Amino acid sequence: MLAVLIEFRVRPGQDDAFRAAWTETTEYIRARFGSLGSRLHRAGDGRYVGYAQWPDRETYDRDHAWDESGRAIRQRMADTLLEGRGRVLDILDVDIDRLTREPADEPVS
């Protein structure tokens, strides 16, 4: 299993729009490209850090073709970000996994 850490710096006043677009983007990636989903965290300094899991490096590295609806989703998220995209902080192989899994259709609040 692979974990990808991504940092997001959101434009002032765009937090709600970012969270909505991040959720939509995550669902799109999970449904179309084979990710195992993601969690979004808020840092004390206002940054967001996403933690995404993939079954393996091969699935993550594949050429992912975004259709028109996917590109629109991705653009909505980009419009909320200071740099227009997130920054990959690290790509990690999962060594020991002790996370509790919640049902996929019940987001943690």
TORPADREN-531776 format. One line per 5 residues: their letters; for each residue x, y, z of C-alpha. Coordinates in Angstrom, 3 decimals, padded with zeros to 6 digits. Layout:
TORPADREN-531776
A = X:Y:Z | ...
This chain:
TORPADREN-531776
MLAVL = 000.000:000.000:000.000 | 001.141:003.534:-000.763 | 000.376:006.793:001.059 | 000.648:010.222:-000.550 | 000.802:013.390:001.552
IEFRV = -000.337:016.573:-000.187 | -000.337:020.106:001.208 | -002.938:022.669:000.147 | -002.806:026.428:000.766 | -006.312:027.810:000.367
RPGQD = -007.208:031.347:-000.712 | -008.739:033.443:002.096 | -012.490:032.926:002.329 | -012.411:029.801:000.137 | -012.313:027.089:002.837
DAFRA = -015.865:025.813:002.277 | -015.458:025.818:-001.508 | -012.098:024.052:-001.168 | -013.474:021.327:001.102 | -016.383:020.716:-001.284
AWTET = -014.053:020.573:-004.303 | -011.544:018.370:-002.448 | -014.329:015.930:-001.573 | -015.581:015.844:-005.158 | -012.036:015.408:-006.507
TEYIR = -011.290:012.590:-004.057 | -014.471:010.731:-005.021 | -013.656:011.143:-008.716 | -010.111:009.796:-008.248 | -011.336:006.866:-006.159
ARFGS = -014.044:005.925:-008.673 | -011.943:006.380:-011.835 | -008.306:005.762:-010.965 | -008.291:003.128:-008.229 | -007.235:005.097:-005.157
LGSRL = -008.410:003.817:-001.795 | -009.662:007.232:-000.735 | -008.244:010.025:001.349 | -008.443:012.022:004.542 | -008.123:015.774:004.842
HRAGD = -006.506:017.400:007.869 | -006.329:021.053:008.918 | -003.029:022.301:010.363 | -002.848:024.959:013.064 | -001.449:027.478:010.584
GRYVG = -004.450:027.110:008.236 | -002.873:024.736:005.714 | -004.679:021.578:004.751 | -002.850:018.279:004.393 | -004.425:015.387:002.535
YAQWP = -003.454:011.797:003.151 | -004.392:009.543:000.223 | -003.915:005.795:000.039 | -003.307:003.776:-003.095 | -003.115:-000.004:-003.385
DRETY = 000.380:000.204:-004.906 | 002.856:002.459:-006.686 | 001.850:001.121:-010.106 | -001.775:002.242:-009.672 | -000.676:005.680:-008.431
DRDHA = 001.832:006.173:-011.284 | -000.554:005.214:-014.104 | -001.415:007.848:-016.696 | -004.798:009.006:-015.417 | -007.023:010.439:-018.138
WDESG = -009.367:013.081:-016.737 | -012.555:013.417:-018.777 | -014.345:016.751:-019.207 | -016.297:016.460:-015.951 | -013.116:015.505:-014.072
RAIRQ = -011.222:018.464:-015.487 | -014.060:020.761:-014.352 | -013.897:019.275:-010.836 | -010.120:019.700:-010.750 | -010.448:023.315:-011.937
RMADT = -012.964:024.117:-009.191 | -010.424:022.957:-006.631 | -007.551:024.813:-008.341 | -009.590:028.030:-008.204 | -009.646:027.825:-004.384
LLEGR = -005.866:027.397:-004.005 | -003.168:030.049:-003.725 | -000.785:028.190:-006.048 | -003.534:026.605:-008.157 | -002.616:023.093:-007.035
GRVLD = -001.539:021.076:-004.038 | 002.084:020.225:-003.319 | 003.099:016.592:-002.807 | 005.013:016.484:000.466 | 005.949:012.824:000.294
ILDVD = 005.088:009.435:-001.168 | 005.417:006.700:001.416 | 005.201:002.926:001.461 | 002.881:001.847:004.268 | 004.891:-000.249:006.703
IDRLT = 002.395:-000.886:009.524 | -001.279:000.049:009.195 | -003.319:000.462:012.390 | -005.908:003.004:011.179 | -009.520:002.278:012.007
REPAD = -011.640:002.342:008.898 | -014.995:004.087:008.913 | -017.711:003.045:006.478 | -016.999:004.812:003.171 | -020.419:006.463:003.008
EPVS = -020.178:007.989:006.510 | -017.606:010.818:006.526 | -015.910:011.627:009.805 | -016.842:015.139:010.989
